[in-house]
Amino acid sequence: MTKPVPRAAQAPPSTASDHTAVERLLDRAVTEGGVPGILAEARSGDLRWFGSAGVADTESGGARLPEHRFRIGSITKTFVAVVVLQLVSERKLGLDDTVAQQLPGAVRGNGHDGGRTTVRQLLNHTSGIFDYTRDQEALSQRESYTPEQLVQIAMSGAADFEPGASWAYSNTNYVLAGMLVERVTGRELADEIAQRIAHPLGLDGTYLPRGNDQSLRGPHSRHYTKLHQPDPGAEIYDVTEMDTTPFWAAGGMISTAGDLNEFFGALLGGRLIAAEQQREMFTAVATENWIPRTTYGLGVSSVTLPDGTIAWGMGGAIFGSWSYAYGTRDGRRFITTNVNGDWTTGGWDDPIGIFTDVLQAELRPGDSR
């Protein structure tokens, strides 16, 4: 279905050092991994490099371009966490405030207790709150959902553990965090993300869709999915236009590789949140039953690469689009990679395997770029 591009497209040599290893991996992701298209954009200080392979559109065969927007899935959580931490620094919210203080009655039943669950536990996934996305039957009852309806679905499931007793990834945590932002500010989460982060940093391709807007505005790649069917011959669907209300603050945002690099460069470099909140954000806990060799802070995660290098950032997956945005802790070296399909073939179990190899190639020890 795809028309592989033999060589990775790249920026002019004046803006890049040697990225041959990454280029080869992008090509392999298409020719061996079977993804429709893949792009990567790297930054090293003031230098920028862009590469791509495969196609943005399997009908037209066009290449993936630096300006292309894509759905970023759970990288949305990092943006939401930044807004929450800015509100904490403004003393409008406290990390040790309980959910019940701001959203009374929202978290209760089946072992859930909003009076014992803190904002911090939402952000680092130690709340024990049931992940509503595990109830696919409930998520298939309507076309669009409000945040309150998503939380109600979560409350119908049993809590995974007592607040603070363990770790479990739960999208419900960030739906609640988004609701907290709107309750505290009296404004839509989309507005807070735009005015606190996207506009000041000049992230023109980054936004949270409003309501049930299914479009992907501006230049973009098509998004393709096999709906998690393991059969290599499974039907492929174009899900570029999609209602993301079931994901919202947990995974509904749209961005570009360049915008994500700029965002994480500012965040890791200490330019988005105050020093005290920066320390809180990067105080990480061990993860369980998630991505191997990772820890999780407040909306950010670390991954230890096979050679021992530790990268910080976040990954995101949504139907038709998987992304990884990771780099050095100081934000000086960073790379964002995206595939516009949610399956792989060949030697990779899923796109995370491709992303890990790209990170290893880009952040290899001893490379002074």
Secondary structure as UniProt FT lines:
FT   STRAND          9..10
FT   HELIX           13..15
FT   HELIX           20..31
FT   TURN            32..33
FT   STRAND          37..44
FT   TURN            45..46
FT   STRAND          47..54
FT   TURN            58..60
FT   TURN            66..67
FT   STRAND          69..71
FT   HELIX           73..75
FT   HELIX           76..89
FT   TURN            90..91
FT   TURN            95..96
FT   HELIX           99..102
FT   TURN            104..106
FT   STRAND          108..109
FT   TURN            110..111
FT   STRAND          112..113
FT   TURN            114..115
FT   HELIX           119..123
FT   TURN            124..125
FT   HELIX           132..134
FT   TURN            136..137
FT   HELIX           138..140
FT   HELIX           147..155
FT   TURN            163..164
FT   HELIX           171..185
FT   HELIX           189..193
FT   HELIX           194..198
FT   HELIX           199..201
FT   TURN            204..205
FT   TURN            211..212
FT   STRAND          224..225
FT   TURN            227..228
FT   TURN            232..233
FT   STRAND          237..238
FT   TURN            245..247
FT   HELIX           248..251
FT   STRAND          254..255
FT   HELIX           257..268
FT   TURN            269..270
FT   HELIX           275..281
FT   STRAND          285..286
FT   TURN            292..293
FT   STRAND          294..296
FT   STRAND          301..304
FT   TURN            306..307
FT   STRAND          310..318
FT   TURN            319..320
FT   STRAND          321..327
FT   TURN            329..330
FT   STRAND          333..339
FT   TURN            346..347
FT   HELIX           351..362
FT   TURN            365..366
//
